[in-house]
Amino acid sequence: MNENKKQLEEWSKIDCDAVDFDTLEQNLESELEEQMSDLEVLEKDREKIGNPDSIGKTVKNVVWEQFINQVGVIAGEDFIKENRGLTLDLRNSAHIQTTENFTEGKIATHNDKIDYQQRYDDWQSNFQHDENGNVITHNTRSGRQEATLAPGARKPFDAGRPVGSVERGTDMDHTVSAGEIIRNPAGNAHMTKEEQIKFANSEANLNEMDAGQNRSKSDKSMKEWLDIPNANGQKPNEIFDISEEQDAKYRGKDEEARAEYEKQIKEAEKRSIDAGKQSQKAEAFRIGGKALRAVVMSLFASLIKDVIRKLISWFRSENRKIGTFIDSVKKSIKSFISNMKEHLLNAGNTLVTSIATAIFGPVIGMIKKAWIFLKQGYKSVKQAIKFLKDSKNKNMPFSIKMLEVGKIVIVGLTAGGAIVLSEVIEKGLMTIPGFAFEIPLLGSLASLIGMFLGALVSGLIGALALNLIDRVVAKKMKTLNTQQQINKKGEIIQTQDKLINVVGQKVENTRATTYTDIKERHQAATESIKDSLQTILNNSELIDAPIIEDAEIIEDNEEHKASENDKDIDDIFKDLNDING
């Protein structure tokens, strides 16, 4: 009240004409309305303090998130099974076999059209190896280092080779020798064994020549045999008296055979590239199909979740009719559509989980748990930071802030505990017959039971911890809320007093203004009447005197009348002055 009295004293010093009391009254009414709204919010916040529904939601969300993550993980595991036990790899090197990689033993293992690993193993089996598994090599006549063939490596090539003529003393020579074909990495990478043998024994590669010359040539190329002398410094044309015509014939045959061999290698290499692209596309469709099924399953499960929640409410209600049942289903569908953004985010997480599981397959058991745990941990940290940075919590006491952050951390630990417990329960159930039964897209029965029980037990433990913290927070928050309500009510009372004073001052100002206006009007009327009377007096002298014979009587009467008129006029002026106050 002292403050209001002080406010009135201050207003009394202000020129009231300069104050817009209507605007001031309107602003105070708006301020009072906002304060009343704030008080209502505080009263509602008090009702929410310590509400156990939030704990139930925490447990439910942990279980649900585990289920959604499980859908993604199982989709990734199913992909690996269908992908011949291989993890997702869409790189060209994983599908398209190159000669360079084949030479170094880097195999395009993801190619499901051609078994390059078998080709490489077969290729390596043609060579001799030391005790460490390294290929044994030797130097040729030209000083070139080449792999030493294992015994019997040439046998498949010689088995179907046509023979020469005994009468003419000739053999059928492989122009491009079997040894050269066996050692060639490009031919072995892109051509089958049968294709190599077929070329070796084709007309394009076979050449009938002197038996002695054939044995001298052995595995050497035609040019190497003709141009490089032996240990004694002699060339074949000197030893066997080869004519220039025969020499040219041998060289021409060599060029034709090699051109055909290179042609067949190029064609085979193109087939390898095409097979790699087909395999790459097939694996992309495979993971896309699995991930899409997981996303659809996630969205469908979210819809079922909303339907079940509405049906539970329907079962609890007293009005259980078919009409209300249909309305509940419609509401659940509307709720699902209205929360589509959240559902799409969950579906996106499922998609990421499916692909991540498909990529990190070799350590899927660990990655599956670590992925969910890290994700929940990151989510908890993010929520804690968001809570601390929220402007609404700026004035919250530090002790309450720490307790609220502790609740967020416990939610994260609850999810982590659910992961560990579900793993333990799953392993225990897997030893019992029947629990290893696989459910499409969801995993084994043991996995599902372990997931739900683990999440439930961990969630209940977390709920108890949250309840203890919530009690402490609730007590502190209720005390703080009570004080805030008291302060807010005080502000409301002060605003109401100000509003009352403004209204009172407005009435007083209106009364004073009205009195002044009336007084000014009376004064103006008085002046107007005075002016009129004065005008009448001034004009009376101009009136002609009547023609009467007895002039004296007339003069006496005029004087008498004038005296009476003066008296009346004085009385009127007196009355007018009395009116003006």
C-alpha positions in Angstrom: 0.0 0.0 0.0 2.9 2.3 0.7 4.1 1.7 -2.8 0.7 2.6 -4.2 0.6 5.8 -2.1 4.0 6.7 -3.4 2.8 6.0 -6.9 -0.2 8.4 -6.4 2.1 11.1 -5.1 4.3 10.7 -8.1 1.3 11.0 -10.4 0.0 14.1 -8.6 3.2 15.8 -9.6 2.6 15.0 -13.3 0.6 17.1 -15.6 -2.5 15.0 -16.0 -3.2 16.4 -19.4 0.1 14.9 -20.7 -0.8 11.4 -19.5 -2.8 9.0 -21.7 -4.8 7.2 -19.0 -6.6 5.0 -21.5 -3.4 3.6 -23.0 -1.9 3.2 -19.5 -5.0 1.3 -18.4 -4.9 -0.9 -21.5 -1.1 -1.8 -21.0 -1.8 -2.7 -17.3 -4.7 -4.9 -18.3 -2.4 -6.7 -20.9 0.3 -7.1 -18.3 -2.2 -8.5 -15.8 -3.5 -11.0 -18.4 0.1 -12.2 -19.1 0.8 -12.6 -15.4 -2.4 -14.6 -14.9 -1.4 -16.9 -17.8 2.1 -17.4 -16.3 0.5 -18.3 -13.0 -1.7 -20.9 -14.8 1.3 -22.4 -16.4 3.1 -22.6 -13.1 0.1 -24.4 -11.6 0.0 -26.9 -14.4 3.8 -27.5 -14.1 3.3 -28.3 -10.5 0.9 -31.0 -11.4 3.5 -32.6 -13.7 6.2 -32.6 -11.1 7.0 -36.2 -10.1 4.5 -37.6 -12.6 5.3 -41.4 -12.9 4.1 -41.4 -16.5 7.4 -40.0 -17.7 9.2 -43.0 -16.1 6.9 -45.5 -17.9 7.6 -43.7 -21.2 11.3 -44.0 -20.6 11.1 -47.8 -20.2 8.7 -48.2 -23.1 11.0 -46.1 -25.4 14.0 -48.1 -24.5 12.3 -51.4 -25.3 10.9 -50.0 -28.5 14.2 -48.6 -29.7 15.9 -51.9 -29.1 13.2 -53.6 -31.2 13.6 -51.2 -34.1 17.4 -51.5 -34.0 17.0 -55.3 -33.9 15.0 -55.2 -37.1 17.9 -53.3 -38.8 20.5 -55.6 -37.4 18.7 -58.8 -38.5 18.2 -57.3 -42.0 22.0 -56.8 -42.2 22.7 -60.3 -41.0 20.2 -61.8 -43.5 22.0 -59.9 -46.3 25.3 -61.4 -45.2 23.9 -64.9 -45.3 22.5 -64.4 -48.8 25.7 -62.8 -49.9 27.7 -66.0 -49.4 28.8 -64.9 -45.9 30.4 -61.7 -47.4 29.8 -58.2 -46.0 28.6 -55.4 -48.2 31.2 -54.1 -50.6 30.2 -52.4 -53.8 33.7 -51.2 -54.8 34.9 -52.1 -58.3 37.8 -54.0 -56.9 35.4 -56.3 -55.0 33.5 -57.3 -58.1 35.6 -56.6 -61.2 38.8 -58.7 -61.4 41.8 -56.9 -63.0 44.9 -58.6 -64.2 47.1 -56.5 -61.9 45.1 -57.5 -58.8 45.0 -61.1 -59.9 48.8 -61.1 -60.2 49.2 -59.8 -56.6 46.6 -62.2 -55.3 43.9 -59.6 -54.7 40.7 -61.4 -55.6 37.3 -59.9 -56.5 35.7 -62.3 -54.0 32.3 -60.5 -54.2 31.8 -61.5 -57.9 29.1 -64.2 -57.7 29.4 -64.9 -61.5 33.0 -66.1 -61.7 34.9 -67.8 -58.9 38.2 -65.9 -59.2 39.5 -67.4 -56.0 39.4 -70.9 -57.5 41.0 -69.6 -60.7 43.8 -68.1 -58.6 44.3 -71.3 -56.5 44.4 -73.4 -59.7 46.9 -71.0 -61.3 49.2 -71.1 -58.3 49.0 -74.9 -58.2 51.0 -75.0 -61.5 54.1 -73.6 -59.8 56.6 -75.0 -57.3 56.7 -73.4 -53.9 59.3 -73.2 -51.2 58.7 -74.1 -47.5 57.4 -70.5 -46.9 54.8 -70.8 -49.7 56.7 -68.5 -52.1 56.9 -69.4 -55.8 60.2 -70.8 -56.9 61.7 -69.0 -60.0 64.6 -69.5 -62.4 66.3 -67.4 -65.1 65.7 -68.1 -68.8 68.4 -68.0 -71.6 67.7 -64.3 -72.0 68.1 -63.7 -68.3 64.4 -63.2 -67.7 63.1 -64.6 -64.4 60.1 -66.9 -64.6 58.2 -69.2 -62.3 59.3 -72.8 -62.2 56.4 -75.1 -63.3 55.3 -78.0 -61.0 55.6 -81.5 -62.4 52.6 -82.4 -64.5 51.6 -78.7 -65.1 51.8 -79.2 -68.9 50.0 -82.5 -68.9 46.4 -81.1 -69.5 47.8 -79.2 -72.6 49.7 -82.1 -74.0 46.9 -84.6 -73.5 44.7 -83.4 -76.3 47.5 -82.1 -78.6 47.7 -83.6 -82.1 50.9 -85.5 -82.9 53.3 -84.8 -85.7 54.5 -87.3 -88.4 56.9 -90.1 -87.6 57.7 -90.5 -91.3 58.6 -86.8 -91.6 60.2 -86.7 -88.1 58.0 -83.8 -87.0 56.1 -82.7 -83.9 53.1 -80.4 -83.4 54.5 -77.5 -81.6 52.6 -75.0 -79.4 53.7 -71.7 -81.0 52.6 -69.9 -77.8 54.0 -72.6 -75.5 52.0 -74.3 -72.8 54.5 -73.0 -70.2 53.9 -69.4 -71.4 50.1 -69.9 -71.3 50.3 -71.4 -67.8 52.5 -68.5 -66.6 50.4 -65.7 -68.2 48.3 -64.0 -65.4 45.9 -62.3 -67.8 45.0 -65.6 -69.5 44.5 -67.3 -66.2 42.5 -64.5 -64.7 40.0 -64.1 -67.5 40.0 -67.4 -69.3 38.9 -70.8 -68.0 41.3 -73.8 -68.0 39.3 -75.3 -70.9 39.5 -72.0 -72.9 43.3 -71.9 -72.5 43.7 -75.6 -73.5 41.4 -75.1 -76.5 43.5 -72.1 -77.7 46.8 -74.0 -77.1 45.7 -76.9 -79.3 43.9 -74.8 -82.0 45.1 -74.4 -85.6 45.9 -70.8 -84.8 48.6 -71.9 -82.3 49.7 -75.4 -83.5 52.7 -75.5 -85.8 54.3 -78.7 -87.3 58.0 -78.5 -87.1 61.1 -80.7 -86.9 61.1 -82.8 -83.8 64.6 -81.7 -82.9 63.8 -78.1 -83.4 60.6 -78.5 -81.2 62.6 -80.0 -78.3 65.2 -77.2 -78.7 62.5 -74.6 -78.6 60.8 -76.1 -75.5 58.8 -73.4 -73.5 60.6 -70.5 -75.1 58.8 -68.1 -77.4 59.6 -68.3 -81.1 61.6 -65.0 -81.1 63.5 -65.9 -78.0 64.4 -69.3 -79.4 65.5 -67.8 -82.9 67.3 -64.7 -81.7 69.1 -65.7 -78.5 72.1 -68.1 -78.7 72.6 -71.0 -76.4 75.3 -71.5 -73.9 77.7 -72.4 -76.8 76.9 -69.1 -78.5 74.9 -70.9 -81.3 71.5 -69.9 -82.7 69.0 -72.4 -84.1 69.6 -71.4 -87.7 73.2 -72.4 -87.3 72.4 -75.7 -85.5 69.5 -76.8 -87.7 70.5 -75.0 -90.9 67.2 -73.0 -90.9 66.7 -71.1 -94.1 65.6 -67.5 -94.2 62.3 -68.6 -95.7 61.7 -71.0 -92.9 62.8 -68.4 -90.3 60.3 -65.9 -91.8 57.6 -68.6 -91.7 58.2 -69.4 -88.1 58.1 -65.6 -87.2 54.9 -65.1 -89.1 53.3 -68.0 -87.4 54.3 -66.6 -84.1 52.8 -63.2 -84.8 49.5 -64.8 -85.9 49.3 -67.1 -82.9 50.0 -64.2 -80.4 47.5 -61.9 -82.1 44.8 -64.6 -81.7 45.8 -65.2 -78.1 45.7 -61.5 -77.2 42.3 -61.2 -78.9 40.9 -64.1 -76.9 42.3 -62.6 -73.7 40.7 -59.2 -74.5 37.3 -60.9 -75.1 37.6 -62.8 -71.9 38.6 -59.6 -70.0 35.5 -57.9 -71.3 33.4 -60.9 -70.1 35.1 -60.4 -66.7 34.1 -56.7 -66.6 30.5 -57.4 -67.6 30.3 -60.2 -65.0 31.7 -57.8 -62.4 29.1 -55.1 -63.1 26.3 -57.7 -63.0 27.5 -58.9 -59.7 27.9 -55.4 -58.4 24.4 -54.5 -59.4 23.0 -57.8 -57.9 24.6 -57.0 -54.5 23.3 -53.5 -54.6 19.8 -54.8 -55.2 20.3 -57.4 -52.5 21.2 -54.9 -49.8 18.6 -52.4 -51.1 15.9 -55.1 -50.9 16.9 -56.1 -47.3 17.2 -52.5 -46.2 13.8 -51.6 -47.8 12.1 -54.5 -46.1 13.6 -53.4 -42.8 12.3 -49.9 -43.3 8.9 -51.1 -44.2 8.9 -53.4 -41.2 9.9 -50.5 -39.0 7.1 -48.3 -40.4 4.6 -51.1 -40.1 5.7 -51.8 -36.5 5.3 -48.1 -35.7 1.7 -48.2 -37.0 0.9 -51.4 -35.1 2.3 -49.7 -32.0 -0.1 -46.7 -32.4 -3.0 -49.1 -33.1 -2.3 -51.2 -30.0 -1.9 -48.1 -27.8 -5.4 -46.9 -29.0 -6.9 -50.3 -28.5 -5.6 -50.5 -25.0 -7.4 -47.2 -24.3 -10.5 -48.6 -26.0 -10.5 -51.7 -23.8 -10.2 -49.5 -20.7 -13.1 -47.3 -21.7 -16.6 -48.1 -20.6 -18.1 -47.4 -24.1 -16.7 -50.5 -25.9 -18.7 -50.6 -29.1 -17.8 -51.4 -32.7 -18.2 -47.7 -33.6 -15.8 -46.5 -30.9 -13.4 -49.4 -31.9 -13.4 -48.1 -35.5 -12.9 -44.6 -34.2 -9.9 -45.8 -32.2 -8.3 -47.4 -35.3 -8.9 -44.2 -37.3 -7.3 -42.1 -34.5 -4.3 -44.4 -34.4 -3.8 -44.1 -38.2 -4.2 -40.3 -37.9 -1.7 -40.3 -35.0 0.7 -42.3 -37.2 0.4 -39.9 -40.1 0.8 -36.8 -37.9 4.0 -38.3 -36.4 5.3 -39.3 -39.8 8.4 -37.2 -39.5 9.4 -39.2 -36.3 8.5 -42.5 -38.0 10.7 -41.6 -41.0 13.6 -40.8 -38.7 13.2 -44.2 -37.0 13.0 -45.8 -40.5 16.2 -43.9 -41.4 17.9 -45.2 -38.3 16.8 -48.7 -39.3 18.2 -48.2 -42.8 21.5 -47.0 -41.4 21.6 -49.9 -39.0 20.9 -52.4 -41.7 23.7 -51.1 -44.0 26.2 -50.7 -41.1 25.5 -54.3 -40.1 26.0 -55.5 -43.6 29.3 -53.6 -43.9 30.8 -54.6 -40.5 29.8 -58.3 -40.8 33.0 -59.9 -39.6 32.5 -58.4 -36.1 28.7 -58.2 -36.3 28.3 -59.6 -32.8 30.2 -56.8 -31.2 29.2 -54.1 -33.7 25.5 -54.9 -33.2 25.7 -54.1 -29.5 28.3 -51.3 -29.7 26.3 -49.6 -32.4 23.1 -49.4 -30.3 25.0 -48.5 -27.1 27.0 -45.7 -28.8 23.9 -44.4 -30.4 22.0 -44.3 -27.1 25.1 -42.8 -25.4 25.4 -40.1 -28.0 21.6 -39.4 -27.7 21.9 -39.1 -23.9 24.9 -36.7 -24.1 23.1 -34.6 -26.8 19.9 -34.4 -24.6 22.0 -33.4 -21.6 23.8 -30.6 -23.5 20.5 -29.5 -25.0 18.9 -29.3 -21.5 21.8 -27.3 -20.1 21.7 -24.9 -23.1 18.0 -24.4 -23.0 17.1 -20.8 -22.1 14.1 -22.1 -20.1 16.5 -23.7 -17.6 18.8 -20.7 -17.4 17.5 -19.7 -13.9 17.1 -23.2 -12.6 19.1 -24.0 -9.5 22.4 -25.8 -10.2 21.5 -28.7 -8.0 18.3 -29.4 -9.9 20.2 -29.1 -13.2 22.6 -31.8 -12.1 19.8 -34.1 -11.0 18.0 -33.6 -14.3 21.2 -34.4 -16.2 21.6 -37.4 -14.0 18.2 -38.6 -15.1 19.2 -38.3 -18.7 22.4 -40.3 -18.1 20.5 -43.0 -16.3 18.3 -43.4 -19.3 21.4 -44.0 -21.4 22.8 -46.5 -18.9 19.4 -48.2 -18.9 19.7 -48.7 -22.6 23.2 -50.0 -22.2 22.1 -52.4 -19.5 19.3 -53.6 -21.7 21.9 -54.5 -24.4 24.1 -56.4 -22.0 21.2 -58.3 -20.3 19.6 -59.2 -23.6 22.9 -60.7 -24.8 23.2 -62.8 -21.6 19.6 -64.0 -21.7 19.8 -64.7 -25.5 22.9 -66.9 -25.0 21.2 -68.7 -22.2 18.1 -69.4 -24.1 20.0 -70.6 -27.2 21.1 -73.7 -25.3 17.4 -74.7 -24.9 15.9 -76.6 -27.9 13.3 -74.6 -29.8 14.5 -71.2 -28.8 16.9 -71.1 -31.8 14.0 -70.9 -34.2 14.4 -68.1 -36.7 11.6 -65.6 -37.3 11.9 -63.8 -40.7 13.1 -60.2 -40.3 13.1 -60.5 -36.5 15.8 -63.1 -35.7 15.7 -66.0 -33.4 13.1 -66.5 -30.7 15.8 -66.4 -28.1 17.0 -63.1 -29.5 13.5 -61.5 -29.3 12.8 -62.8 -25.8 16.3 -61.8 -24.6 15.8 -58.3 -26.1 12.5 -57.7 -24.4 13.4 -59.2 -21.0 16.8 -57.5 -21.0 15.2 -54.2 -21.8 12.4 -54.7 -19.3 14.6 -55.7 -16.4 17.1 -52.9 -17.2 14.2 -50.5 -17.7 12.7 -51.3 -14.3 16.0 -50.9 -12.6 16.5 -47.6 -14.4 12.9 -46.6 -13.4 13.6 -47.2 -9.8 16.7 -45.0 -10.0 14.8 -42.4 -11.9 12.0 -42.5 -9.3 14.5 -41.8 -6.5 16.0 -38.9 -8.3 12.6 -37.7 -9.4 11.4 -37.6 -5.8 14.3 -35.3 -4.9 13.8 -33.2 -7.9 10.1 -33.1 -7.3 10.6 -31.8 -3.8 13.0 -29.1 -4.9 10.9 -28.2 -7.9 7.7 -28.0 -5.9 9.4 -25.7 -3.4 10.7 -23.6 -6.3 7.4 -23.7 -8.0 5.6 -22.6 -4.8 8.0 -19.6 -4.4 7.5 -18.7 -8.1 3.7 -18.8 -7.7 4.0 -16.6 -4.6 6.2 -14.1 -6.5 3.9 -14.2 -9.5 0.8 -13.6 -7.3 2.6 -10.7 -5.7 3.2 -9.3 -9.1 -0.4 -9.7 -10.0 -1.5 -7.9 -6.8 0.8 -5.0 -7.6 -0.4 -4.8 -11.1 -4.0 -4.9 -9.9 -3.3 -2.1 -7.4 -1.7 0.0 -10.2 -4.7 -0.6 -12.4 -7.1 0.5 -9.5 -5.0 3.6 -9.0 -4.9 4.4 -12.7 -8.7 4.0 -12.9 -9.2 6.2 -9.8 -6.9 8.8 -11.1 -8.7 8.6 -14.5 -12.1 9.2 -12.8 -10.7 12.1 -10.7 -9.1 13.6 -13.8 -12.4 13.2 -15.7 -14.4 14.9 -12.9 -12.0 17.9 -12.7 -12.0 18.2 -16.5 -15.9 18.2 -16.5 -16.1 20.8 -13.7 -13.7 23.1 -15.6 -15.6 22.7 -18.8 -18.9 23.7 -17.0 -17.3 26.7 -15.3 -15.9 27.9 -18.6 -19.3 27.5 -20.3 -21.0 29.6 -17.5 -18.4 32.3 -17.7 -18.8 32.5 -21.4 -22.6 32.7 -21.1 -22.3 35.5 -18.4 -20.0 37.5 -20.6 -22.4 37.1 -23.5 -25.4 38.3 -21.5 -23.5 41.3 -20.1 -22.6 42.3 -23.6 -26.2 42.0 -24.7 -27.5 44.2 -21.8 -24.8 46.8 -22.4 -25.8 46.9 -26.0 -29.5 47.4 -25.0 -28.5 50.3 -22.6 -26.4 52.0 -25.2 -29.2 51.8 -27.8 -32.0 53.0 -25.4 -30.8 56.7 -25.7 -31.5 56.6 -29.4 -35.2 55.9 -28.9 -37.3 59.0 -29.7 -39.2 60.5 -26.7 -43.0 60.5 -27.0 -44.8 63.7 -27.8 -46.7 64.5 -24.6 -48.0 67.8 -23.6 -47.0 67.6 -20.0 -43.2 67.5 -20.4 -42.4 67.6 -16.7 -44.5 64.6 -15.9 -42.9 62.8 -18.8 -39.4 63.6 -17.5 -40.3 62.5 -14.0 -41.6 59.2 -15.3 -38.5 58.7 -17.4 -36.2 59.3 -14.5 -38.2 56.9 -12.4 -38.1 54.2 -15.0 -34.5 54.7 -15.6 -33.8 54.2 -11.9 -35.8 51.0 -11.8 -34.1 49.7 -14.9 -30.6 50.4 -13.4 -31.6 48.5 -10.3 -32.8 45.5 -12.4 -29.7 45.5 -14.4 -27.5 45.5 -11.3 -29.5 42.6 -9.9 -28.9 40.6 -13.1 -25.2 41.3 -13.1 -25.0 40.2 -9.5 -26.8 37.0 -10.2 -24.5 36.3 -13.2 -21.4 36.9 -11.0 -22.8 34.5 -8.4 -23.2 31.8 -11.0 -19.6 32.2 -12.2 -18.6 31.7 -8.6 
